[in-house]
């Protein structure tokens, strides 16, 4: 019974992290996650300890200081992040050092399912749309597309007014975040088995799914991972030639595959035009994305104005927002700078590095920077820290017990 609940819990966390339904993004959705996590804590006898109380106290102090600084209290912002801290604590105490194994198992299953639906999408997108419309649970998600359907395990979005490429969204609201979760699954697989394709079906399935996302972020993250892991695994003098060859190949692919090169050029140009984009959005009473590079500019402007605590979830304080309209940041690093200020930058950086070392340790690998590489590349492209799983992975080291590491290493030696 408890094993089935563990399976169910990680699946629910994956769906929540995909953010592909209105419910998962809503206040009611966060309350439901909190209640279910509380039930899991009761069943698995997870008790509140001092470390959790310390973490909770730090968050309460931040909220209090933000209120005195801005004069505004944002209850949903405060509650959502508290729930994420609580979920992280519950998950670490339930799964311990088996968390990454559970994650890899179910991200691989979802990757395989996505490949099946993507093949259907390529063969007959209209029949797939008709099928998904029957079971659609996306709710009222406004993205400006002709239709947006989600059936939990797969998302379909089509905008016939553009020449957009049909891409694999997986269970997520966009292909990019799906590629990030695949990259994390690939990271844990590589740390477990090394760069080995024979008898490694999980790795092959995740790589195929990653290719169908056509995500520059995912390609760059996994390409960088292969370079890093190759360097760490190959101790001979030839490792330098191997790394140079892989790095050159990665750069060549990004520059010369048409849709990748075009995406990079458009992203860079949009960053240069951030002021024009902001003025256009305000004049037209609408919202635009600032893009990756534009987001950095916005995040920096907010950071300069509110350096210590950030805007604390008060969107109207952002430089890019005026009377409910303007441009929003998809860049996660910029979003952290803007939202949490120096407090957030320090917290995220410290625990990102600590968690990366923890994941490396439980596999007994010399790959302390693997998780850091994936998350920094991912955060530059998307605000993935809004997903409960990525938040949990980043801050898991807060609640880590050293016995978790030793136990896993003992099991690996059997």
FENPE-V462607 format. One record per pair of residues at least 24 apart in sequence whose C-alpha atoms are under 8 Angstrom apart, sorted by the first residue. I is the first residue (numbers start at 1). J is the second residue. If there is no record, write none. Layout:
BEGIN
i: <I | I>
j: <J | J>
END
This chain:
BEGIN
i: <6 | 6 | 7 | 10 | 10 | 10 | 11 | 13 | 13 | 14 | 15 | 15 | 15 | 15 | 16 | 16 | 17 | 17 | 17 | 17 | 17 | 17 | 18 | 18 | 18 | 18 | 18 | 18 | 19 | 19 | 19 | 20 | 20 | 20 | 20 | 20 | 20 | 20 | 21 | 21 | 21 | 21 | 21 | 21 | 22 | 22 | 22 | 22 | 23 | 23 | 27 | 30 | 30 | 33 | 34 | 34 | 34 | 37 | 37 | 40 | 41 | 41 | 44 | 46 | 46 | 46 | 51 | 51 | 52 | 52 | 52 | 55 | 55 | 56 | 56 | 62 | 63 | 66 | 66 | 70 | 72 | 74 | 74 | 74 | 77 | 77 | 84 | 84 | 84 | 85 | 87 | 88 | 88 | 88 | 88 | 88 | 89 | 89 | 92 | 92 | 92 | 96 | 96 | 97 | 97 | 97 | 97 | 98 | 100 | 100 | 101 | 103 | 104 | 104 | 104 | 104 | 105 | 107 | 107 | 107 | 108 | 108 | 108 | 108 | 108 | 110 | 110 | 110 | 111 | 111 | 111 | 111 | 111 | 112 | 112 | 112 | 113 | 113 | 114 | 114 | 114 | 114 | 114 | 114 | 114 | 115 | 115 | 115 | 115 | 117 | 118 | 118 | 118 | 121 | 122 | 129 | 167 | 167 | 167 | 168 | 168 | 168 | 168 | 169 | 175 | 175 | 175 | 176 | 176 | 176 | 176 | 176 | 176 | 177 | 177 | 178 | 179 | 179 | 179 | 179 | 179 | 180 | 180 | 180 | 180 | 180 | 182 | 182 | 182 | 182 | 182 | 183 | 183 | 183 | 183 | 183 | 184 | 184 | 186 | 187 | 187 | 187 | 187 | 188 | 190 | 191 | 191 | 191 | 191 | 192 | 194 | 194 | 195 | 195 | 195 | 214 | 215 | 216 | 216 | 216 | 217 | 217 | 217 | 218 | 220 | 220 | 221 | 221 | 221 | 221 | 222 | 223 | 223 | 224 | 225 | 225 | 225 | 228 | 229 | 229 | 232 | 232 | 267 | 267 | 267 | 268 | 268 | 270 | 271 | 271 | 277 | 278 | 278 | 278 | 279 | 281 | 281 | 281 | 282 | 282 | 282 | 285 | 285 | 286 | 286 | 287 | 287 | 287 | 287 | 288 | 288 | 288 | 289 | 289 | 289 | 289 | 290 | 290 | 290 | 290 | 291 | 291 | 291 | 292 | 292 | 292 | 292 | 292 | 292 | 293 | 294 | 295 | 295 | 295 | 295 | 295 | 295 | 296 | 296 | 296 | 297 | 298 | 298 | 298 | 299 | 299 | 299 | 299 | 299 | 299 | 300 | 300 | 300 | 302 | 302 | 303 | 303 | 303 | 303 | 306 | 306 | 307 | 307 | 308 | 308 | 308 | 308 | 309 | 309 | 309 | 309 | 309 | 309 | 310 | 310 | 310 | 310 | 310 | 310 | 311 | 311 | 311 | 311 | 312 | 312 | 313 | 329 | 330 | 330 | 330 | 331 | 331 | 331 | 331 | 331 | 332 | 332 | 332 | 332 | 332 | 332 | 332 | 332 | 333 | 333 | 333 | 333 | 334 | 335 | 348 | 348 | 351 | 351 | 351 | 351 | 351 | 352 | 352 | 354 | 355 | 355 | 355 | 355 | 355 | 356 | 358 | 358 | 361 | 362 | 362 | 362 | 362 | 362 | 363 | 363 | 364>
j: <94 | 95 | 102 | 102 | 103 | 106 | 106 | 388 | 389 | 389 | 152 | 153 | 171 | 172 | 387 | 388 | 172 | 386 | 387 | 388 | 389 | 390 | 171 | 172 | 173 | 177 | 178 | 387 | 172 | 173 | 387 | 138 | 150 | 152 | 155 | 171 | 172 | 173 | 137 | 138 | 139 | 141 | 150 | 173 | 138 | 139 | 140 | 141 | 138 | 139 | 76 | 80 | 83 | 83 | 83 | 86 | 87 | 87 | 90 | 90 | 90 | 94 | 94 | 90 | 93 | 94 | 398 | 399 | 86 | 89 | 399 | 85 | 398 | 82 | 85 | 309 | 312 | 309 | 312 | 311 | 314 | 312 | 313 | 314 | 312 | 313 | 388 | 391 | 392 | 392 | 392 | 391 | 392 | 393 | 395 | 396 | 396 | 399 | 396 | 399 | 400 | 400 | 404 | 362 | 404 | 405 | 408 | 408 | 185 | 188 | 188 | 185 | 185 | 186 | 188 | 189 | 202 | 181 | 182 | 185 | 182 | 185 | 202 | 205 | 206 | 153 | 170 | 171 | 170 | 182 | 205 | 206 | 209 | 205 | 206 | 209 | 153 | 154 | 153 | 154 | 168 | 169 | 170 | 171 | 209 | 168 | 208 | 209 | 212 | 154 | 167 | 168 | 212 | 166 | 166 | 156 | 212 | 213 | 214 | 209 | 212 | 213 | 214 | 213 | 213 | 214 | 215 | 213 | 215 | 216 | 217 | 218 | 382 | 382 | 384 | 213 | 210 | 213 | 215 | 217 | 218 | 217 | 218 | 221 | 374 | 378 | 206 | 207 | 209 | 210 | 218 | 210 | 218 | 221 | 222 | 374 | 371 | 374 | 222 | 222 | 225 | 370 | 371 | 359 | 229 | 360 | 363 | 365 | 367 | 363 | 229 | 233 | 226 | 229 | 230 | 260 | 260 | 254 | 260 | 263 | 377 | 378 | 381 | 378 | 250 | 377 | 373 | 374 | 377 | 378 | 374 | 247 | 250 | 373 | 370 | 373 | 374 | 370 | 367 | 370 | 366 | 367 | 291 | 292 | 293 | 292 | 293 | 294 | 295 | 297 | 327 | 320 | 326 | 327 | 326 | 325 | 326 | 327 | 322 | 325 | 326 | 325 | 326 | 325 | 326 | 325 | 326 | 327 | 328 | 326 | 327 | 328 | 327 | 328 | 329 | 330 | 327 | 328 | 329 | 330 | 329 | 330 | 331 | 329 | 330 | 331 | 380 | 381 | 382 | 331 | 329 | 328 | 329 | 330 | 331 | 334 | 335 | 331 | 333 | 334 | 334 | 329 | 334 | 338 | 329 | 334 | 335 | 336 | 337 | 338 | 334 | 337 | 338 | 337 | 338 | 337 | 338 | 341 | 342 | 338 | 341 | 341 | 342 | 340 | 341 | 342 | 343 | 339 | 340 | 341 | 342 | 343 | 344 | 337 | 338 | 339 | 340 | 341 | 342 | 338 | 339 | 340 | 341 | 339 | 340 | 339 | 383 | 381 | 382 | 383 | 379 | 380 | 381 | 382 | 383 | 378 | 379 | 380 | 381 | 382 | 383 | 384 | 385 | 376 | 379 | 380 | 383 | 380 | 383 | 394 | 395 | 394 | 395 | 396 | 397 | 398 | 394 | 395 | 397 | 393 | 394 | 395 | 396 | 397 | 394 | 397 | 405 | 405 | 404 | 405 | 406 | 408 | 409 | 408 | 409 | 409>
END
